[in-house]
Amino acid sequence: MSVIAMQEDIVAAGTVQAETPFFAVRDIHAYYGESYIVQGVTMDIRQGEILALLGRNGAGKTSTLRAIARTGNPALKSGEIWLRDKPVHTMRDFEAARAGIQLVPEDRRIIQGLSVEENLVLAQVAPGRGWDLDRIYSHFPRLAERRNQEGVTLSGGEQQMLAVARALARDLKLLLLDEPYEGLAPVIVQEIERILYDIKELGITTIIVEQNAVAALRLSDRAVILDTGQVVFTGTAKELLDNPQLRNEYLAI
């Protein structure tokens, strides 16, 4: 083989490697019983990117997150989910979590009867530890102040902080945030938004589902819009912010 041919092969191999997404969803279909909810969703995410998954109520956003996290409900019937070279679609929920996929659900799932610190320590019992408590408390000083308080007695914003911190306590490779601003007062939304910007600066790969589409787009690099369980738009956050017709048609903003 000539030197030129060898160089071309090396460049081609490097191009393929560079184009390999950090996380990929390939034509997934998921059901709640007989109800067909996620209908062929495909998307790629690069490492360190934040992607806004948007759409009207009932578009399939939360169901897509739950399918990615392998919760079992909705049931994934076909398609593939890849975290680099790991086939997430063959995993159960605890296996996906150990692989680094952490879901922060809308209801936050703070464990009753446990303090803030106990919720964090419990997240590190299984293999795959992430941030230690000192690092968590340096980024979440309010949690440090309330470390001995029962988690479920925190305010809504503080519970959201705890839910995100608990995900960071694990070996986190992909963060799934479902409606992080839901039900929070505007002043608390600003505080949660600051934390999410910190997460972006740290280069944590994230998918965010949020009804406050403008807030999510300000934070995100790219966006995907779902409509009745199908992808109807994929592009940069700026493209969507600059397209009022598209926003009005699918997001009502």
N, C-alpha and C positions, 0 to 999 in steps of 0.2 A: 504493500500500500504506500502511495506517495505521501510525502510530508504534508502537502496541501490537503489531500483527502483525509489524513489523520486529523488535521486541524479542523476541517469541516465537521467531522464526526464529533470532535470534542465540543465544538460550538453548539452543534445540534443537541448533544446530550445535555449541555449546560442550559440550553433554552428550555428543554423538556422539564429539567429539574426546577428551573426558576418558575415555570408555569404551574407546577404542581401545587394545588391549594393546600393550605394548612388544614382546612376543614371543608368537606364536600358533602352535599346532599344530592342524591341522584334519583329523580323520579319516584319519590316515596308516595305510597298510598296507605291511608290509615282510616280505621273505622271505629265508631262507638256502636257495638252490636251490629245492626244492619245499616246504620247511618254512615254514609260515605262522606267523610269530612275533609281529609287531606287528599287532594286529587292531582297527584303527579308533580309535587313541588321539587324543584331543582335549584340549588344555589351553591356558590363557592364563597369562602371567606379566607382572606389572607391573614397570616400571623400578625397580631397586634392591631387588627382592624376592628372597628365597631360597625356593625350592620344593624340598621333599623328595619324591623319586620312590621309592616304597617298594613292597615286595612280597616274597614268598618267593623262594627260589632258583628260577630258571627262569621267573619271571613276565614277563620281557621288558624289564626295566629297562635293562640295558646295551644291549640291541638298540635300544631307543628312543633312548638317547643317541647311539648310533652312526648311526642314521638321521637324527637332527637335525644331526649334524656332517657328514653326507653322505659317509660313508666308503666307500659303495658295497657294503658287506657288513655288515648285510643290505641287499638291494636295495629301494629305495623304489618300489613299484609304483603307488601312487595316494595322493591326499591332498595337502595344502598345508602349507607351513611358511613363516611370515612373520616377518621381523625388521623391525618397523615397516613400511615400504613396500617392502622388498626381498623378492622371492620366493626363499627359500632352497631350495625344492624343485626349482628349475631349475638349481641350482649343482652343481659338483663340489666335492670336499673342499677343495682349495686355494682355491677361490673363496669358500666359506663361511668359511674361516679368515681370508681377507683382508677379508671383510665384518664380522669381529669375533667369530665363534663359535669359542671355543677349548676343545678337549676335553683334559682331563687323564685319560688312561686308567688303569685299575687297575695295569697293568704299568709305568707312568710313562714308558717309552720314552726313557730317558736315553741319549745317543749315546756309544757306547764309543770310547775313544781321545781324547776331548775333555775338557778341564778344566771345572770348574763355570762359569767365566767364558766359556769358548769355547761351551758349550751356550747360554748366555744371549745372547751376541753373534750366534751363528748364527740365533737366533730373530728377529733384527732385520734380517736381510739383505734379505728381501722387503719391499715397501712395506707400511706400516701399523705404524709403531713405537709402542710404548706407553711404559712406565716406562723411564727411563734406569738405568744401573747403580747410580748413587749412591742413587737412590730405592729400588731393589730391595734393596740391601745395608743400608739403614737399617731396612727392615722385616724383613729376614732376616739378622741379624748373624752367624749361624752359617755362612751361605753366604759372607759376606765373609771369614770366617776361613779358609775352605777354597777360596777362589776359584781357586787353582792346583792343587787336587787333582783327579784324574780323577773325573768324575761318577759312574761306575758303582762306584767303590770307597767311596762314601758309605754310611752306614747307611740302613736303610729309611726312617726318618723324615726324614733329610736329603735323600734322593732325592725324597721326596714334596714337601718344601719347594722343591727345585729345579724340579720339574715344575710346581708352582703359579707359581713366580717366572717361569718361562719363558713361561707363558701371559700373565702380567702384562706381560712385555716386548713383547708384541704389542698392537695396537690392539684392546683387549678390550671387547666389548659384552655378551657372554653367556658365562659360565664354566660348563662342564660338568664336574663332578667325579664320577668313577666309583670308588667304594669308597676314599675317602681314608684311612680308618683300617685298611684290610685288612692283617693280618700285623704290626701295630705293637704294641710293648709299651705297657701302660697309661700310663706316664709320657710316652711319645712321643705317644700319642694326645692327651693334654692339651695338649701343645705345638702339635700340628697344629690342635687345636680353637681354641686362642688365635689362631692365624693366620687361621682361617676367621671368627672373630668380628671380627678387624681388617678382613677383606674385607667383612663385612656393614656395619661402620661406614663404610666407604668408599663404600657404596652400589652395589657391583658386583652386577649381576643374575646369579643363580646357580641352576643345577639340581644338586642333590646326590643321587646314588644311594649308599645306605649300608645294609649289613645291620644295623649298630647303630642301629636305628630311633629309639630314645629320644634318643641323642646327636644324630642328624640333626634330630629334631623340636625339640629345645631350641634349635637354631640357626636353624630355618626359620620363615618367616611362614605358609606354607601347605603342604599335602601332597596328593599324588595317590598312590593305591594301585593297582597293577596286579595282575591275576590272569589267568594264561594269555593275556597280551598285550592285555588289555582293562582299561579304567578301571572300577574298582568303587567308588571313593570320591574325592571332591574336596571339600576344606574347609580350615579353618584348622588349623594345627599343634595349637593348644590343643584343638580339638574332638576330634582324634584321641587326644591324650594323655588326655583325659577320658572316652574311650569304651573301656573294657577289653574289651567284647564284640567290637567291631570289630577291635581290635588282636590279640586272641586268634584270631579267625577267619582273618585274612589275614596277620598278621605273627608269630604265635606268641609274643607278648610280653604 
